Every structure is written in structure tokens, then in C-alpha cells.
Amino acid sequence: KQSTGSSGINAEYGVKKVSAITSRQQCQGLKISVKTRGCNGLTYILDYADYAAKFDEVVEQDGVKVFIDSKALMTLIGTEMDYTTDKLASEFVFNNPNVKGTCG
């Protein structure tokens, strides 16, 4: 199933970083899943992927594919993924409107 509206890769930095990672790893895209833990109850898991599992959602933007695990789909609806770099860290950042609170 292809989609471009339920969740997405935000800003050019997120798209460029996913593109660079998938090119370097020679995979089709990144797969996002969610585990329950932490202060807000969610930890985002990223992994390399060559295909979507049977019920996974495929989000494609500017030629970059992100596969969303079917079990995480309802949690990730409306979430935007970006990539930030500052003096202390370089990381993917998830802006998830479904999260009620976070630590710190």
C-alpha cells in the first residue's frame, strides 16, 4: 500500500539523510517501528528495509521510502520525521502529535 499523507519525512534534511543512508546501505528504505518504554511510553526503532511487510504502510517522498510497521501505524499517524544536527548530537527527530508528554 502506497501513501504520502498519513505520516511523512519533514524538511529537506530528513529526506536527504534517509536518501544518504539508504544509498550507502544499498537498501530500499528505512523501516520505522515503535516499542513501548521511556517516559512517554514510546521508543522509535529505525532499521534498513528492502521491502514492506504484508500490512506495512509505505510513505514515499522525493524518491525516498519509509516503511511503517503495521503495529506502529496508529501511533505514527500525523508524525513528521526530520534530521537535526547540533554541537551535541545528530539524530532523527519525530514530531508526533499523538504523544501526550515527554521527559525533561
C-alpha positions as CSV (number, residue, x, y, z in Angstrom):
1,K,0.0,0.0,0.0
2,Q,1.4,3.4,-1.0
3,S,0.7,6.6,0.9
4,T,2.0,10.1,1.1
5,G,-0.3,11.7,3.6
6,S,-0.6,9.8,6.9
7,S,3.0,10.4,8.1
8,G,6.0,11.9,6.5
9,I,9.5,12.9,6.2
10,N,9.7,16.5,7.1
11,A,12.0,19.1,5.6
12,E,14.8,18.6,3.2
13,Y,17.3,17.5,5.9
14,G,15.2,14.4,6.8
15,V,14.8,13.4,3.1
16,K,18.5,13.9,2.3
17,K,19.6,11.9,5.4
18,V,17.3,9.0,4.6
19,S,18.4,9.1,1.0
20,A,22.1,9.1,2.0
21,I,21.6,6.2,4.5
22,T,19.6,4.0,2.0
23,S,22.2,4.7,-0.8
24,R,25.1,3.8,1.5
25,Q,23.5,0.7,2.8
26,Q,22.1,-0.3,-0.6
27,C,18.6,-0.8,0.7
28,Q,15.2,0.3,-0.5
29,G,14.3,2.4,2.6
30,L,14.1,2.7,6.3
31,K,11.5,0.8,8.4
32,I,10.1,2.6,11.5
33,S,8.6,0.6,14.4
34,V,7.7,1.6,17.9
35,K,8.4,-0.1,21.2
36,T,6.8,0.8,24.5
37,R,9.2,2.2,27.0
38,G,10.6,5.5,28.3
39,C,8.8,8.5,29.8
40,N,6.3,8.9,27.1
41,G,6.0,5.2,26.5
42,L,7.5,5.2,23.0
43,T,10.8,4.4,21.5
44,Y,11.2,4.7,17.8
45,I,13.2,1.9,16.1
46,L,14.8,2.5,12.7
47,D,16.1,-0.3,10.6
48,Y,17.2,-0.9,7.0
49,A,14.5,-2.4,4.7
50,D,14.3,-3.8,1.2
51,Y,10.5,-4.4,1.1
52,A,7.3,-3.7,3.0
53,A,5.8,-6.5,5.1
54,K,2.3,-7.5,4.3
55,F,0.5,-4.8,6.3
56,D,3.2,-2.1,6.4
57,E,2.4,1.4,5.2
58,V,4.8,2.8,2.6
59,V,5.5,6.5,2.7
60,E,7.4,7.9,-0.3
61,Q,8.6,11.4,-0.6
62,D,11.1,12.8,-3.2
63,G,12.1,9.2,-4.1
64,V,12.8,8.2,-0.5
65,K,10.8,5.3,1.1
66,V,9.9,4.8,4.7
67,F,8.2,1.6,5.7
68,I,5.9,2.0,8.8
69,D,5.4,-1.2,10.8
70,S,1.7,-2.1,10.8
71,K,1.7,-2.3,14.6
72,A,3.0,1.3,14.8
73,L,0.8,2.8,12.2
74,M,-1.9,4.2,14.5
75,T,0.7,5.6,16.9
76,L,2.6,7.3,14.0
77,I,-0.3,8.8,12.1
78,G,0.4,12.5,11.6
79,T,4.1,12.2,12.7
80,E,6.8,14.1,10.9
81,M,10.3,12.9,10.8
82,D,13.2,15.3,10.5
83,Y,17.0,15.1,11.0
84,T,18.8,17.6,13.2
85,T,22.5,18.3,13.9
86,D,23.9,20.5,16.7
87,K,27.0,20.6,18.8
88,L,25.9,17.6,21.0
89,A,24.1,15.3,18.6
90,S,23.0,14.3,15.2
91,E,19.7,12.4,15.2
92,F,16.3,11.8,13.6
93,V,13.6,13.7,15.4
94,F,10.0,12.7,15.5
95,N,7.3,15.3,15.8
96,N,4.4,13.1,16.9
97,P,1.1,14.9,17.7
98,N,-0.2,11.7,19.4
99,V,2.4,12.0,22.2
100,K,0.9,13.5,25.4
101,G,4.1,14.2,27.3
102,T,7.9,13.7,27.4
103,C,10.7,13.6,29.9
104,G,12.6,16.7,30.9
